[in-house]
Amino acid sequence: MYPKLLHIYGPFFIQSYGFCIALGLLIFGWLLFSDKKRAALVNDDQFHTLLMIGILCGVLGGRLLYFATNTSMAWYEFFEFWYGGFAVLGSILAVLFVMPIFFKRYQVPILPVLDRVALYTPLLQSISRIGCFLSGCCYGKQAIVSWAITYTNHECMAPLGVSLHPTQLYSALFLAAIFFFLLWIQRFLKNNGQLLACYLFFGGFERFIVDFFRDDRTYSLTPMSFYSDHQIISGALALFGGCLFLYCTVSKKTTAQVL
């Protein structure tokens, strides 16, 4: 595949993964900016500020989790962003825990805004996974299926000359399906937080299932577990999403704009 799209200078390249993330963010930002329900909750000035803060939180959170689950890395490698290394689950956790603080500061209703963010996040993730596919990260286990892929570019992170499960494409398709499902089901959801809960449940389920087919699983946080680090986190997110959906469905408090 093609992990590097364009050489800039020295060790700096436009990476396929970074390009796809940037493309996904542009589409995500445009869709969210054009969202009429978002516009009724957050004015344009607040939106641009919160979007920049959210991107920063996501990048740092994704880097932190990747660093935490890859203990062989030296501390200074954390700052070498141009070499890649990112965990999407870390971004999700960072946004969930940090962004409500800024929402409160800007007097923005938390759950209604997170609902709008959650609607478009699977599309952002789906596009980003195409970058994973091109760069060879997040690669799958050896496979004999007819749709298996073989990497031959020595700059790819995946093993070369071996037929592998295209787990990046599994995730991309699964996440795209989640996006269209949320787009359809939102008309039937009446309470704040339900759309966010659906995303967390199905997004967590996606990662939990696909991880069984991945060959880059880490156990740094869960050394004695059958499940990988990311399966434990994604399973917890899916469980939280299911509980949040039940709470939002039965609780009248979630209809209040203060949340």
C-alpha positions as CSV (number, residue, x, y, z in Angstrom):
1,M,0.0,0.0,0.0
2,Y,1.0,3.6,0.3
3,P,1.9,4.8,3.8
4,K,3.5,8.0,2.5
5,L,1.8,10.3,0.0
6,L,4.3,13.1,-0.3
7,H,7.8,13.9,1.0
8,I,8.1,17.4,2.6
9,Y,11.6,17.7,4.2
10,G,13.9,15.4,6.1
11,P,11.8,13.0,8.2
12,F,8.6,14.8,7.4
13,F,6.1,13.3,5.1
14,I,2.4,13.7,4.3
15,Q,1.3,10.3,5.7
16,S,-1.7,8.4,4.3
17,Y,-3.1,8.0,7.8
18,G,-2.7,11.7,8.7
19,F,-4.2,12.8,5.3
20,C,-7.3,10.6,5.9
21,I,-7.7,11.9,9.4
22,A,-7.5,15.5,8.1
23,L,-10.0,14.7,5.4
24,G,-12.3,13.1,7.9
25,L,-12.0,16.1,10.2
26,L,-12.9,18.5,7.4
27,I,-16.0,16.5,6.4
28,F,-16.9,16.0,10.1
29,G,-16.5,19.8,10.8
30,W,-18.5,20.8,7.7
31,L,-21.3,18.4,8.5
32,L,-21.5,19.5,12.1
33,F,-21.3,23.2,11.1
34,S,-24.1,22.7,8.6
35,D,-26.3,20.8,11.2
36,K,-29.4,22.9,12.0
37,K,-29.8,21.3,15.4
38,R,-26.3,22.1,16.3
39,A,-26.7,25.7,15.2
40,A,-29.7,26.1,17.5
41,L,-27.5,24.9,20.5
42,V,-24.1,26.5,19.8
43,N,-23.4,29.8,17.9
44,D,-20.8,29.8,15.2
45,D,-18.1,31.5,17.2
46,Q,-18.5,29.0,20.1
47,F,-18.6,26.2,17.6
48,H,-15.2,27.0,16.0
49,T,-13.6,27.4,19.4
50,L,-15.0,24.2,20.8
51,L,-14.1,22.3,17.6
52,M,-10.5,23.3,18.0
53,I,-10.5,22.4,21.6
54,G,-12.1,19.1,20.8
55,I,-9.6,18.3,18.1
56,L,-6.7,19.0,20.5
57,C,-8.3,16.8,23.2
58,G,-8.8,14.0,20.7
59,V,-5.2,14.2,19.4
60,L,-3.7,14.2,22.9
61,G,-6.1,11.5,24.2
62,G,-5.4,9.3,21.3
63,R,-1.6,9.7,21.7
64,L,-1.8,9.1,25.5
65,L,-3.6,5.8,25.1
66,Y,-1.3,4.6,22.4
67,F,1.7,5.5,24.6
68,A,0.1,3.8,27.6
69,T,-0.5,0.6,25.7
70,N,2.9,0.5,24.0
71,T,5.2,0.5,27.0
72,S,8.4,-0.2,24.9
73,M,8.3,3.4,23.7
74,A,10.7,5.9,25.2
75,W,9.2,9.0,26.8
76,Y,10.4,11.4,24.1
77,E,8.7,9.4,21.4
78,F,5.4,10.7,22.7
79,F,6.2,14.0,21.0
80,E,7.3,12.5,17.7
81,F,3.9,12.8,16.1
82,W,5.3,12.6,12.6
83,Y,6.0,8.9,13.1
84,G,2.4,8.0,13.8
85,G,0.9,6.2,16.7
86,F,-2.6,6.9,17.7
87,A,-5.5,5.1,19.6
88,V,-9.0,6.2,18.6
89,L,-10.5,5.0,21.9
90,G,-8.2,7.5,23.7
91,S,-9.7,10.3,21.6
92,I,-13.2,9.2,22.5
93,L,-12.4,9.0,26.2
94,A,-10.7,12.4,26.2
95,V,-13.6,14.1,24.5
96,L,-16.2,12.5,26.8
97,F,-14.3,13.5,30.0
98,V,-12.8,16.8,29.0
99,M,-15.2,18.5,26.6
100,P,-18.1,18.8,29.1
101,I,-15.9,21.1,31.2
102,F,-15.7,23.5,28.3
103,F,-19.3,23.1,27.5
104,K,-20.1,24.2,31.0
105,R,-17.8,27.2,30.7
106,Y,-19.4,28.3,27.5
107,Q,-22.9,27.5,28.8
108,V,-23.5,24.9,26.2
109,P,-26.0,22.1,26.9
110,I,-23.8,18.9,27.2
111,L,-25.9,16.0,26.1
112,P,-27.7,17.7,23.1
113,V,-24.4,18.9,21.7
114,L,-22.7,15.5,22.2
115,D,-25.6,13.9,20.4
116,R,-24.8,16.0,17.3
117,V,-21.1,15.2,17.6
118,A,-21.8,11.5,18.1
119,L,-23.9,11.5,14.9
120,Y,-20.9,12.3,12.6
121,T,-18.1,10.7,14.6
122,P,-18.5,7.2,13.0
123,L,-18.0,8.8,9.6
124,L,-14.8,10.5,10.7
125,Q,-13.6,7.2,12.1
126,S,-14.5,5.3,8.9
127,I,-12.5,7.7,6.7
128,S,-9.6,7.5,9.1
129,R,-9.6,3.7,8.9
130,I,-8.9,4.0,5.2
131,G,-5.7,5.7,6.2
132,C,-4.9,2.7,8.4
133,F,-5.4,0.4,5.5
134,L,-3.1,2.4,3.3
135,S,-0.3,2.7,5.9
136,G,-0.6,-0.9,7.1
137,C,-1.3,-0.2,10.8
138,C,-4.1,-1.9,12.7
139,Y,-3.4,-5.0,10.5
140,G,-5.3,-8.3,10.8
141,K,-4.3,-11.8,11.5
142,Q,-3.2,-14.3,8.8
143,A,-6.2,-15.3,6.7
144,I,-7.1,-17.7,3.9
145,V,-10.3,-15.9,2.9
146,S,-10.7,-14.7,-0.7
147,W,-10.7,-11.1,0.3
148,A,-7.4,-11.2,2.3
149,I,-4.8,-8.6,1.5
150,T,-1.0,-8.8,1.2
151,Y,1.3,-5.9,1.9
152,T,4.5,-5.6,-0.1
153,N,5.7,-2.1,0.6
154,H,8.5,-2.3,3.2
155,E,7.4,1.1,4.7
156,C,4.1,-0.4,5.8
157,M,3.7,-1.5,9.4
158,A,2.0,-4.8,8.5
159,P,3.9,-8.0,7.9
160,L,4.9,-8.3,4.3
161,G,4.1,-11.1,1.9
162,V,1.4,-12.6,4.1
163,S,-2.3,-12.8,3.4
164,L,-4.1,-10.9,6.2
165,H,-7.6,-10.0,7.3
166,P,-8.3,-6.4,6.1
167,T,-9.4,-5.4,9.5
168,Q,-9.1,-1.7,8.7
169,L,-11.7,-2.2,6.0
170,Y,-13.9,-4.2,8.4
171,S,-13.9,-1.3,10.7
172,A,-14.4,1.3,8.0
173,L,-17.5,-0.5,6.7
174,F,-18.8,-1.2,10.2
175,L,-18.4,2.4,11.2
176,A,-20.0,3.7,7.9
177,A,-23.0,1.4,8.7
178,I,-23.2,2.9,12.2
179,F,-23.2,6.4,10.7
180,F,-26.1,5.7,8.4
181,F,-27.9,3.8,11.1
182,L,-27.7,6.8,13.4
183,L,-28.7,9.1,10.6
184,W,-31.8,7.1,10.2
185,I,-32.7,6.4,13.8
186,Q,-32.3,9.9,15.1
187,R,-35.8,10.8,14.0
188,F,-37.2,8.3,16.5
189,L,-35.1,9.3,19.5
190,K,-36.8,11.9,21.6
191,N,-34.5,12.3,24.7
192,N,-31.2,14.0,24.9
193,G,-28.3,11.6,25.2
194,Q,-29.9,8.7,23.3
195,L,-28.0,9.3,20.1
196,L,-24.7,9.6,22.0
197,A,-25.6,6.3,23.8
198,C,-26.3,4.5,20.5
199,Y,-22.9,5.6,19.2
200,L,-21.0,4.5,22.2
201,F,-22.8,1.2,22.3
202,F,-22.4,0.3,18.6
203,G,-19.0,2.0,18.3
204,G,-17.7,0.0,21.3
205,F,-19.2,-3.2,19.9
206,E,-17.5,-2.6,16.6
207,R,-14.0,-2.3,18.1
208,F,-14.6,-5.2,20.5
209,I,-15.6,-7.6,17.6
210,V,-13.0,-6.4,15.0
211,D,-10.2,-6.7,17.6
212,F,-10.5,-10.5,17.5
213,F,-9.3,-10.4,13.9
214,R,-6.4,-7.9,14.5
215,D,-2.9,-9.1,15.0
216,D,-1.5,-5.9,16.7
217,R,-3.4,-6.4,19.9
218,T,-1.8,-5.1,23.1
219,Y,-2.1,-6.4,26.7
220,S,0.0,-3.7,28.5
221,L,-3.0,-2.7,30.7
222,T,-4.5,-6.1,31.0
223,P,-1.6,-8.6,31.0
224,M,-3.6,-11.5,32.5
225,S,-6.7,-11.0,30.4
226,F,-8.0,-13.0,27.4
227,Y,-9.2,-9.7,26.0
228,S,-6.9,-7.0,24.7
229,D,-6.5,-3.5,26.2
230,H,-8.8,-2.0,23.6
231,Q,-11.4,-4.7,24.0
232,I,-11.7,-4.0,27.7
233,I,-12.0,-0.2,27.0
234,S,-14.4,-0.7,24.0
235,G,-16.5,-3.2,26.0
236,A,-16.8,-0.8,28.9
237,L,-17.8,2.0,26.4
238,A,-20.5,-0.3,24.9
239,L,-21.8,-1.2,28.4
240,F,-21.8,2.5,29.4
241,G,-23.6,3.3,26.2
242,G,-26.3,0.8,26.9
243,C,-26.8,2.0,30.4
244,L,-26.8,5.6,29.3
245,F,-29.5,4.8,26.7
246,L,-31.7,3.2,29.3
247,Y,-31.2,6.1,31.7
248,C,-32.0,8.7,29.0
249,T,-35.0,6.8,27.9
250,V,-36.6,6.5,31.4
251,S,-35.4,9.8,33.0
252,K,-37.2,13.0,32.4
253,K,-34.2,15.0,33.5
254,T,-32.4,14.3,30.2
255,T,-35.0,16.4,28.3
256,A,-33.8,19.5,30.1
257,Q,-31.5,21.8,28.2
258,V,-29.2,22.2,31.2
259,L,-27.7,18.8,30.3
